[in-house]
Amino acid sequence: MRWALVKVCLAVTAMVVVAFAVPLGLVVKELARDRAFADAERQAATIGPALAITTERSRLQRAVASTQAGGDGRMAVHVPDEPGEPGSGYDLGKSRAPKGELATARRLGRASVSAAPGGYALLQPTALSGGQVAVVEVFVPRGVVTSGVTTSWLVLAGVGLALIVGAVATADRLGTRLVRPAGRLADAAHDLGHGELGVRVPEDGPAELRAAAAAFNSMADQVVQLLAGERELAADLSHRLRTPLTVLRLNAASLGEGPAADQTRAAVAQLEREVDQIIRTARQHKTHTPSGCDASEVIRDRMEFWSALAEDEDRTVRLAGVDRTVRVPVARPELGAALDALLGNVFRHTPEGTAFAVDVHEGGDASNSVIILVSDAGPGIADPAAALRRGHGDGGPGSTGLGLDIVRRVAESTGGDLRIGRSVLGGTEVRVWLSLNGVGSADPGQRRRGRKRKPRGRTRPKEPAEH
């Protein structure tokens, strides 16, 4: 699709450029030609008054030399014979026009242009006082006729090429915006077909692709629920078999000794093992079935819960980025618990009246992630590294360290991480990075290094009990 859009745009733009550039190029050529011959006509017209007064050679020679064309040696004057004086005519200056063209111009009495070696000759007939006709010849070099044409053509070609390149680049960009969401949808469908039930598609791009992504996510959720229901049903049915199996085992124990009794007891034991295996497999799949949720919906729901307490404590609350669907590969209860832990820290460790904010940012196509920021205007954290260590369950005096540990485990379950830094409000900023590539997609070593990195921003000497 992307290449098809580029080819269509290339063809259309090329046709438009050719349709406009070719006529413009021809117009430029004709304008240059008309300009050159109009200048030649003006040069020839300056000799007309002198010819009307006299045909004396010396005076005409001075008149010709006073013109620009005459000074450059590009003007000639052809004076005819006087009446009754054969041989009195003469040619002044270097003539380049053919003799036949001179005779034709004198006979017809109108200006004409004839080809000459290296250019063109403008022949301008001029009537004399005795009724004869003199011809003023102005030579126009070919370079003057085409002066500026090549430059203009190059400019037109450059503009046309720039238009084509710009149009192709724009078409490629638009094609990318169309193809990339479609490609993500195809990859997600492929992954879902291979059993990756936690895969979801960001709902972005054109309206049609957003609707397709929403439908795919809804379908994936339904598939997860159906599979979970089937596994639960299999586990329940297998569990119901335990009672009749117990009866069979007791009856087999009372059969006494013998090959038939031994075979019966062995068959009952094998049947019990198979039922246990079915139950364990169904439970295990049910437990590890990946799921996802809409982060924006969860944040709005939890903020409704905390808004009452925020209003009682006169806290200003700001939400950003929660007006659109943001799918994350985290179960709704787990994400809600993580948000409750972060918001609970804000209420516990900042004074009443302290403002706080919750922002959601999508990392875009390259990073393929979602970032949840919880920031406040409180005193901040003096030692973020220590707070993160407490977040690993290493709580200090008066701290269990479980709040940040819940958030960290939720982030790392997607391949993301947890960071603490300085917020734009002046207090603490907790950044929860959730990867959309699925569970365990990030390198564990990278996650460990991410937890050790020191956050940017200044610190304050005061350290809360837990954050």
Contacts in CASP RR format, 6 or more apart in sequence:
PFRMAT RR
TARGET T0000
AUTHOR 0000-0000-0000
METHOD contacts of the structure
MODEL  1
MRWALVKVCLAVTAMVVVAFAVPLGLVVKELARDRAFADAERQAATIGPA
LAITTERSRLQRAVASTQAGGDGRMAVHVPDEPGEPGSGYDLGKSRAPKG
ELATARRLGRASVSAAPGGYALLQPTALSGGQVAVVEVFVPRGVVTSGVT
TSWLVLAGVGLALIVGAVATADRLGTRLVRPAGRLADAAHDLGHGELGVR
VPEDGPAELRAAAAAFNSMADQVVQLLAGERELAADLSHRLRTPLTVLRL
NAASLGEGPAADQTRAAVAQLEREVDQIIRTARQHKTHTPSGCDASEVIR
DRMEFWSALAEDEDRTVRLAGVDRTVRVPVARPELGAALDALLGNVFRHT
PEGTAFAVDVHEGGDASNSVIILVSDAGPGIADPAAALRRGHGDGGPGST
GLGLDIVRRVAESTGGDLRIGRSVLGGTEVRVWLSLNGVGSADPGQRRRG
RKRKPRGRTRPKEPAEH
1 175 0 8 1.000
1 178 0 8 1.000
1 179 0 8 1.000
1 182 0 8 1.000
2 172 0 8 1.000
2 175 0 8 1.000
2 176 0 8 1.000
2 178 0 8 1.000
2 179 0 8 1.000
5 171 0 8 1.000
5 172 0 8 1.000
5 174 0 8 1.000
5 175 0 8 1.000
5 178 0 8 1.000
6 168 0 8 1.000
6 171 0 8 1.000
6 172 0 8 1.000
6 175 0 8 1.000
8 171 0 8 1.000
9 167 0 8 1.000
9 168 0 8 1.000
9 170 0 8 1.000
9 171 0 8 1.000
10 164 0 8 1.000
10 167 0 8 1.000
10 168 0 8 1.000
10 171 0 8 1.000
12 167 0 8 1.000
13 163 0 8 1.000
13 164 0 8 1.000
13 167 0 8 1.000
13 168 0 8 1.000
14 164 0 8 1.000
16 163 0 8 1.000
17 160 0 8 1.000
17 163 0 8 1.000
17 164 0 8 1.000
21 156 0 8 1.000
21 157 0 8 1.000
21 159 0 8 1.000
21 160 0 8 1.000
24 156 0 8 1.000
25 149 0 8 1.000
25 152 0 8 1.000
25 153 0 8 1.000
25 156 0 8 1.000
28 148 0 8 1.000
28 149 0 8 1.000
28 152 0 8 1.000
28 153 0 8 1.000
28 156 0 8 1.000
29 146 0 8 1.000
29 149 0 8 1.000
32 145 0 8 1.000
32 146 0 8 1.000
32 147 0 8 1.000
32 148 0 8 1.000
32 149 0 8 1.000
33 145 0 8 1.000
33 146 0 8 1.000
36 140 0 8 1.000
36 144 0 8 1.000
36 145 0 8 1.000
36 147 0 8 1.000
37 113 0 8 1.000
37 120 0 8 1.000
37 122 0 8 1.000
37 140 0 8 1.000
37 145 0 8 1.000
40 69 0 8 1.000
40 122 0 8 1.000
40 138 0 8 1.000
40 140 0 8 1.000
41 111 0 8 1.000
41 122 0 8 1.000
41 124 0 8 1.000
41 138 0 8 1.000
43 67 0 8 1.000
43 68 0 8 1.000
43 69 0 8 1.000
43 70 0 8 1.000
43 75 0 8 1.000
43 138 0 8 1.000
44 69 0 8 1.000
44 75 0 8 1.000
44 111 0 8 1.000
44 122 0 8 1.000
44 124 0 8 1.000
44 136 0 8 1.000
44 137 0 8 1.000
44 138 0 8 1.000
45 124 0 8 1.000
46 63 0 8 1.000
46 66 0 8 1.000
46 67 0 8 1.000
47 60 0 8 1.000
47 63 0 8 1.000
47 64 0 8 1.000
47 67 0 8 1.000
47 75 0 8 1.000
47 77 0 8 1.000
47 126 0 8 1.000
47 136 0 8 1.000
48 126 0 8 1.000
48 136 0 8 1.000
50 59 0 8 1.000
50 60 0 8 1.000
50 63 0 8 1.000
51 60 0 8 1.000
51 77 0 8 1.000
51 79 0 8 1.000
51 126 0 8 1.000
51 128 0 8 1.000
51 134 0 8 1.000
51 136 0 8 1.000
52 126 0 8 1.000
52 127 0 8 1.000
52 128 0 8 1.000
52 129 0 8 1.000
53 59 0 8 1.000
54 60 0 8 1.000
55 79 0 8 1.000
55 82 0 8 1.000
55 128 0 8 1.000
55 134 0 8 1.000
57 79 0 8 1.000
57 90 0 8 1.000
57 92 0 8 1.000
60 77 0 8 1.000
60 79 0 8 1.000
60 92 0 8 1.000
61 92 0 8 1.000
64 70 0 8 1.000
64 71 0 8 1.000
64 75 0 8 1.000
64 77 0 8 1.000
64 92 0 8 1.000
64 93 0 8 1.000
65 71 0 8 1.000
67 75 0 8 1.000
69 75 0 8 1.000
69 138 0 8 1.000
69 139 0 8 1.000
73 93 0 8 1.000
73 94 0 8 1.000
73 139 0 8 1.000
74 138 0 8 1.000
74 139 0 8 1.000
74 140 0 8 1.000
74 141 0 8 1.000
75 93 0 8 1.000
75 136 0 8 1.000
75 137 0 8 1.000
75 138 0 8 1.000
75 139 0 8 1.000
76 91 0 8 1.000
76 92 0 8 1.000
76 93 0 8 1.000
76 94 0 8 1.000
76 95 0 8 1.000
76 96 0 8 1.000
76 136 0 8 1.000
76 137 0 8 1.000
76 139 0 8 1.000
77 91 0 8 1.000
77 92 0 8 1.000
77 93 0 8 1.000
77 134 0 8 1.000
77 135 0 8 1.000
77 136 0 8 1.000
77 137 0 8 1.000
78 91 0 8 1.000
78 92 0 8 1.000
78 95 0 8 1.000
78 102 0 8 1.000
78 106 0 8 1.000
78 134 0 8 1.000
78 135 0 8 1.000
78 136 0 8 1.000
78 137 0 8 1.000
79 89 0 8 1.000
79 90 0 8 1.000
79 91 0 8 1.000
79 92 0 8 1.000
79 128 0 8 1.000
79 134 0 8 1.000
80 89 0 8 1.000
80 106 0 8 1.000
80 128 0 8 1.000
80 132 0 8 1.000
80 133 0 8 1.000
80 134 0 8 1.000
81 87 0 8 1.000
81 88 0 8 1.000
81 89 0 8 1.000
81 132 0 8 1.000
82 88 0 8 1.000
82 89 0 8 1.000
82 132 0 8 1.000
83 130 0 8 1.000
83 132 0 8 1.000
94 139 0 8 1.000
95 102 0 8 1.000
95 137 0 8 1.000
96 116 0 8 1.000
96 117 0 8 1.000
96 121 0 8 1.000
96 137 0 8 1.000
96 139 0 8 1.000
97 114 0 8 1.000
97 116 0 8 1.000
97 121 0 8 1.000
97 123 0 8 1.000
97 137 0 8 1.000
98 114 0 8 1.000
98 116 0 8 1.000
101 112 0 8 1.000
101 114 0 8 1.000
101 121 0 8 1.000
101 123 0 8 1.000
102 123 0 8 1.000
102 135 0 8 1.000
102 137 0 8 1.000
104 112 0 8 1.000
105 111 0 8 1.000
105 112 0 8 1.000
105 123 0 8 1.000
105 124 0 8 1.000
105 125 0 8 1.000
105 135 0 8 1.000
106 125 0 8 1.000
106 133 0 8 1.000
106 135 0 8 1.000
108 125 0 8 1.000
109 125 0 8 1.000
109 133 0 8 1.000
110 125 0 8 1.000
111 122 0 8 1.000
111 123 0 8 1.000
111 124 0 8 1.000
111 125 0 8 1.000
112 122 0 8 1.000
112 123 0 8 1.000
113 120 0 8 1.000
113 121 0 8 1.000
113 122 0 8 1.000
113 123 0 8 1.000
114 120 0 8 1.000
114 121 0 8 1.000
114 123 0 8 1.000
115 121 0 8 1.000
116 139 0 8 1.000
118 141 0 8 1.000
118 142 0 8 1.000
119 139 0 8 1.000
119 140 0 8 1.000
119 141 0 8 1.000
119 142 0 8 1.000
119 143 0 8 1.000
119 145 0 8 1.000
120 139 0 8 1.000
120 140 0 8 1.000
120 142 0 8 1.000
120 145 0 8 1.000
121 137 0 8 1.000
121 138 0 8 1.000
121 139 0 8 1.000
121 140 0 8 1.000
122 137 0 8 1.000
122 138 0 8 1.000
122 139 0 8 1.000
122 140 0 8 1.000
123 135 0 8 1.000
123 136 0 8 1.000
123 137 0 8 1.000
124 135 0 8 1.000
124 136 0 8 1.000
124 137 0 8 1.000
124 138 0 8 1.000
125 133 0 8 1.000
125 134 0 8 1.000
125 135 0 8 1.000
125 136 0 8 1.000
126 133 0 8 1.000
126 134 0 8 1.000
126 135 0 8 1.000
126 136 0 8 1.000
127 133 0 8 1.000
128 134 0 8 1.000
177 205 0 8 1.000
177 206 0 8 1.000
178 205 0 8 1.000
178 206 0 8 1.000
178 209 0 8 1.000
180 365 0 8 1.000
181 201 0 8 1.000
181 202 0 8 1.000
181 204 0 8 1.000
181 205 0 8 1.000
181 206 0 8 1.000
181 209 0 8 1.000
181 210 0 8 1.000
181 213 0 8 1.000
182 209 0 8 1.000
184 201 0 8 1.000
184 202 0 8 1.000
184 213 0 8 1.000
185 201 0 8 1.000
185 209 0 8 1.000
185 212 0 8 1.000
185 213 0 8 1.000
185 216 0 8 1.000
188 199 0 8 1.000
188 200 0 8 1.000
188 201 0 8 1.000
188 216 0 8 1.000
188 220 0 8 1.000
189 216 0 8 1.000
191 199 0 8 1.000
192 199 0 8 1.000
192 220 0 8 1.000
192 223 0 8 1.000
196 290 0 8 1.000
196 438 0 8 1.000
197 220 0 8 1.000
197 223 0 8 1.000
197 224 0 8 1.000
197 227 0 8 1.000
197 289 0 8 1.000
197 290 0 8 1.000
197 291 0 8 1.000
198 220 0 8 1.000
198 224 0 8 1.000
198 290 0 8 1.000
198 291 0 8 1.000
198 292 0 8 1.000
198 329 0 8 1.000
198 438 0 8 1.000
198 439 0 8 1.000
199 220 0 8 1.000
199 329 0 8 1.000
199 438 0 8 1.000
200 216 0 8 1.000
200 217 0 8 1.000
200 220 0 8 1.000
200 292 0 8 1.000
200 327 0 8 1.000
200 328 0 8 1.000
200 329 0 8 1.000
200 436 0 8 1.000
201 213 0 8 1.000
201 216 0 8 1.000
201 217 0 8 1.000
201 327 0 8 1.000
202 213 0 8 1.000
202 326 0 8 1.000
202 327 0 8 1.000
202 362 0 8 1.000
202 364 0 8 1.000
202 436 0 8 1.000
203 210 0 8 1.000
203 213 0 8 1.000
203 214 0 8 1.000
203 217 0 8 1.000
203 324 0 8 1.000
203 325 0 8 1.000
203 327 0 8 1.000
204 210 0 8 1.000
204 213 0 8 1.000
204 362 0 8 1.000
214 325 0 8 1.000
217 327 0 8 1.000
221 291 0 8 1.000
221 292 0 8 1.000
224 289 0 8 1.000
224 290 0 8 1.000
224 291 0 8 1.000
227 285 0 8 1.000
227 289 0 8 1.000
228 286 0 8 1.000
228 289 0 8 1.000
229 286 0 8 1.000
231 282 0 8 1.000
231 283 0 8 1.000
231 285 0 8 1.000
231 286 0 8 1.000
231 289 0 8 1.000
232 282 0 8 1.000
232 286 0 8 1.000
234 278 0 8 1.000
234 282 0 8 1.000
235 278 0 8 1.000
235 279 0 8 1.000
235 282 0 8 1.000
235 283 0 8 1.000
235 286 0 8 1.000
238 275 0 8 1.000
238 278 0 8 1.000
238 279 0 8 1.000
238 282 0 8 1.000
239 279 0 8 1.000
241 275 0 8 1.000
242 275 0 8 1.000
245 268 0 8 1.000
245 271 0 8 1.000
245 272 0 8 1.000
245 275 0 8 1.000
248 268 0 8 1.000
248 271 0 8 1.000
249 265 0 8 1.000
249 268 0 8 1.000
249 269 0 8 1.000
249 272 0 8 1.000
252 261 0 8 1.000
252 264 0 8 1.000
252 265 0 8 1.000
252 268 0 8 1.000
253 265 0 8 1.000
255 261 0 8 1.000
255 264 0 8 1.000
255 265 0 8 1.000
290 329 0 8 1.000
290 438 0 8 1.000
290 439 0 8 1.000
291 329 0 8 1.000
291 331 0 8 1.000
291 332 0 8 1.000
292 327 0 8 1.000
292 328 0 8 1.000
292 329 0 8 1.000
292 330 0 8 1.000
292 331 0 8 1.000
292 332 0 8 1.000
293 327 0 8 1.000
293 328 0 8 1.000
293 330 0 8 1.000
293 331 0 8 1.000
293 332 0 8 1.000
293 335 0 8 1.000
294 325 0 8 1.000
294 326 0 8 1.000
294 327 0 8 1.000
294 328 0 8 1.000
295 322 0 8 1.000
295 326 0 8 1.000
295 327 0 8 1.000
295 328 0 8 1.000
295 330 0 8 1.000
295 335 0 8 1.000
295 360 0 8 1.000
295 370 0 8 1.000
295 372 0 8 1.000
295 434 0 8 1.000
296 321 0 8 1.000
296 322 0 8 1.000
296 323 0 8 1.000
296 324 0 8 1.000
296 325 0 8 1.000
296 326 0 8 1.000
296 360 0 8 1.000
297 325 0 8 1.000
298 332 0 8 1.000
298 335 0 8 1.000
298 336 0 8 1.000
298 339 0 8 1.000
299 319 0 8 1.000
299 322 0 8 1.000
299 339 0 8 1.000
299 358 0 8 1.000
299 360 0 8 1.000
299 372 0 8 1.000
300 319 0 8 1.000
300 322 0 8 1.000
301 336 0 8 1.000
302 336 0 8 1.000
302 339 0 8 1.000
302 340 0 8 1.000
302 343 0 8 1.000
303 317 0 8 1.000
303 319 0 8 1.000
303 358 0 8 1.000
305 340 0 8 1.000
306 343 0 8 1.000
306 344 0 8 1.000
306 347 0 8 1.000
307 317 0 8 1.000
309 347 0 8 1.000
310 317 0 8 1.000
310 347 0 8 1.000
310 356 0 8 1.000
313 347 0 8 1.000
313 352 0 8 1.000
313 353 0 8 1.000
314 352 0 8 1.000
314 353 0 8 1.000
315 352 0 8 1.000
315 353 0 8 1.000
315 354 0 8 1.000
315 355 0 8 1.000
315 356 0 8 1.000
316 353 0 8 1.000
316 355 0 8 1.000
316 356 0 8 1.000
317 355 0 8 1.000
317 356 0 8 1.000
317 357 0 8 1.000
317 358 0 8 1.000
318 355 0 8 1.000
318 356 0 8 1.000
318 357 0 8 1.000
318 358 0 8 1.000
319 357 0 8 1.000
319 358 0 8 1.000
319 359 0 8 1.000
320 357 0 8 1.000
320 358 0 8 1.000
320 359 0 8 1.000
320 360 0 8 1.000
321 359 0 8 1.000
321 360 0 8 1.000
321 361 0 8 1.000
322 358 0 8 1.000
322 360 0 8 1.000
326 360 0 8 1.000
326 362 0 8 1.000
326 370 0 8 1.000
327 436 0 8 1.000
328 335 0 8 1.000
328 370 0 8 1.000
328 414 0 8 1.000
328 434 0 8 1.000
328 436 0 8 1.000
329 414 0 8 1.000
329 434 0 8 1.000
329 435 0 8 1.000
329 436 0 8 1.000
329 438 0 8 1.000
329 439 0 8 1.000
330 338 0 8 1.000
330 410 0 8 1.000
330 413 0 8 1.000
330 414 0 8 1.000
330 434 0 8 1.000
334 410 0 8 1.000
334 413 0 8 1.000
335 410 0 8 1.000
337 406 0 8 1.000
337 410 0 8 1.000
338 406 0 8 1.000
338 407 0 8 1.000
338 410 0 8 1.000
338 411 0 8 1.000
338 432 0 8 1.000
339 358 0 8 1.000
339 372 0 8 1.000
339 374 0 8 1.000
341 402 0 8 1.000
341 403 0 8 1.000
341 404 0 8 1.000
341 406 0 8 1.000
341 407 0 8 1.000
342 374 0 8 1.000
342 403 0 8 1.000
342 407 0 8 1.000
342 430 0 8 1.000
342 432 0 8 1.000
343 356 0 8 1.000
343 358 0 8 1.000
343 374 0 8 1.000
345 403 0 8 1.000
345 404 0 8 1.000
345 430 0 8 1.000
345 466 0 8 1.000
345 467 0 8 1.000
346 354 0 8 1.000
346 356 0 8 1.000
346 374 0 8 1.000
346 376 0 8 1.000
348 466 0 8 1.000
349 464 0 8 1.000
349 465 0 8 1.000
349 466 0 8 1.000
349 467 0 8 1.000
350 356 0 8 1.000
350 376 0 8 1.000
350 377 0 8 1.000
350 378 0 8 1.000
350 379 0 8 1.000
351 378 0 8 1.000
354 376 0 8 1.000
354 377 0 8 1.000
354 378 0 8 1.000
355 376 0 8 1.000
355 377 0 8 1.000
355 425 0 8 1.000
356 374 0 8 1.000
356 375 0 8 1.000
356 376 0 8 1.000
356 377 0 8 1.000
356 425 0 8 1.000
357 373 0 8 1.000
357 374 0 8 1.000
357 375 0 8 1.000
357 376 0 8 1.000
357 423 0 8 1.000
357 425 0 8 1.000
358 372 0 8 1.000
358 373 0 8 1.000
358 374 0 8 1.000
359 372 0 8 1.000
359 373 0 8 1.000
359 375 0 8 1.000
360 370 0 8 1.000
360 371 0 8 1.000
360 372 0 8 1.000
360 373 0 8 1.000
361 370 0 8 1.000
361 371 0 8 1.000
361 373 0 8 1.000
362 369 0 8 1.000
362 370 0 8 1.000
362 371 0 8 1.000
363 369 0 8 1.000
363 370 0 8 1.000
363 371 0 8 1.000
368 435 0 8 1.000
368 436 0 8 1.000
368 437 0 8 1.000
369 416 0 8 1.000
369 433 0 8 1.000
369 434 0 8 1.000
369 435 0 8 1.000
369 436 0 8 1.000
370 433 0 8 1.000
370 434 0 8 1.000
370 436 0 8 1.000
371 431 0 8 1.000
371 432 0 8 1.000
371 433 0 8 1.000
371 434 0 8 1.000
372 431 0 8 1.000
372 432 0 8 1.000
372 434 0 8 1.000
373 423 0 8 1.000
373 429 0 8 1.000
373 430 0 8 1.000
373 431 0 8 1.000
373 432 0 8 1.000
374 429 0 8 1.000
374 430 0 8 1.000
374 432 0 8 1.000
375 423 0 8 1.000
375 424 0 8 1.000
375 425 0 8 1.000
375 427 0 8 1.000
375 428 0 8 1.000
375 429 0 8 1.000
375 430 0 8 1.000
376 423 0 8 1.000
376 425 0 8 1.000
376 427 0 8 1.000
376 428 0 8 1.000
377 423 0 8 1.000
377 425 0 8 1.000
377 426 0 8 1.000
377 427 0 8 1.000
378 425 0 8 1.000
378 426 0 8 1.000
378 427 0 8 1.000
378 428 0 8 1.000
379 427 0 8 1.000
379 460 0 8 1.000
379 462 0 8 1.000
379 464 0 8 1.000
380 422 0 8 1.000
380 426 0 8 1.000
380 427 0 8 1.000
380 428 0 8 1.000
380 459 0 8 1.000
380 460 0 8 1.000
380 462 0 8 1.000
380 464 0 8 1.000
380 467 0 8 1.000
381 387 0 8 1.000
381 420 0 8 1.000
381 421 0 8 1.000
381 428 0 8 1.000
381 459 0 8 1.000
381 460 0 8 1.000
381 463 0 8 1.000
381 464 0 8 1.000
381 467 0 8 1.000
382 459 0 8 1.000
382 460 0 8 1.000
382 461 0 8 1.000
382 462 0 8 1.000
382 463 0 8 1.000
383 459 0 8 1.000
383 463 0 8 1.000
384 420 0 8 1.000
384 421 0 8 1.000
384 454 0 8 1.000
384 455 0 8 1.000
384 459 0 8 1.000
385 452 0 8 1.000
385 454 0 8 1.000
386 463 0 8 1.000
387 404 0 8 1.000
387 420 0 8 1.000
387 466 0 8 1.000
387 467 0 8 1.000
388 404 0 8 1.000
388 408 0 8 1.000
388 418 0 8 1.000
388 420 0 8 1.000
388 451 0 8 1.000
389 395 0 8 1.000
390 396 0 8 1.000
390 399 0 8 1.000
390 401 0 8 1.000
390 404 0 8 1.000
390 466 0 8 1.000
391 401 0 8 1.000
391 402 0 8 1.000
391 403 0 8 1.000
391 404 0 8 1.000
391 405 0 8 1.000
391 408 0 8 1.000
392 405 0 8 1.000
392 408 0 8 1.000
393 400 0 8 1.000
393 401 0 8 1.000
393 402 0 8 1.000
393 405 0 8 1.000
394 401 0 8 1.000
395 401 0 8 1.000
395 466 0 8 1.000
396 465 0 8 1.000
396 466 0 8 1.000
397 465 0 8 1.000
398 465 0 8 1.000
398 466 0 8 1.000
399 465 0 8 1.000
399 466 0 8 1.000
400 466 0 8 1.000
401 466 0 8 1.000
403 466 0 8 1.000
404 418 0 8 1.000
404 430 0 8 1.000
404 466 0 8 1.000
404 467 0 8 1.000
407 418 0 8 1.000
407 430 0 8 1.000
407 432 0 8 1.000
408 417 0 8 1.000
408 418 0 8 1.000
408 451 0 8 1.000
410 432 0 8 1.000
410 434 0 8 1.000
411 417 0 8 1.000
411 418 0 8 1.000
411 432 0 8 1.000
411 433 0 8 1.000
411 434 0 8 1.000
412 418 0 8 1.000
412 447 0 8 1.000
413 439 0 8 1.000
413 440 0 8 1.000
414 434 0 8 1.000
414 435 0 8 1.000
414 436 0 8 1.000
414 437 0 8 1.000
414 438 0 8 1.000
414 439 0 8 1.000
414 440 0 8 1.000
414 441 0 8 1.000
414 442 0 8 1.000
415 434 0 8 1.000
415 435 0 8 1.000
415 437 0 8 1.000
415 438 0 8 1.000
415 439 0 8 1.000
415 440 0 8 1.000
415 441 0 8 1.000
415 442 0 8 1.000
415 447 0 8 1.000
416 433 0 8 1.000
416 434 0 8 1.000
416 435 0 8 1.000
416 442 0 8 1.000
416 447 0 8 1.000
417 433 0 8 1.000
417 442 0 8 1.000
417 447 0 8 1.000
417 450 0 8 1.000
417 451 0 8 1.000
418 430 0 8 1.000
418 431 0 8 1.000
418 432 0 8 1.000
418 433 0 8 1.000
418 451 0 8 1.000
419 430 0 8 1.000
419 431 0 8 1.000
419 433 0 8 1.000
419 450 0 8 1.000
419 453 0 8 1.000
419 455 0 8 1.000
420 428 0 8 1.000
420 429 0 8 1.000
420 430 0 8 1.000
420 431 0 8 1.000
420 455 0 8 1.000
420 467 0 8 1.000
421 428 0 8 1.000
421 429 0 8 1.000
421 430 0 8 1.000
421 431 0 8 1.000
421 455 0 8 1.000
421 456 0 8 1.000
421 457 0 8 1.000
422 428 0 8 1.000
422 429 0 8 1.000
422 455 0 8 1.000
422 456 0 8 1.000
422 457 0 8 1.000
422 458 0 8 1.000
422 459 0 8 1.000
423 429 0 8 1.000
428 467 0 8 1.000
429 455 0 8 1.000
430 467 0 8 1.000
435 441 0 8 1.000
435 442 0 8 1.000
END
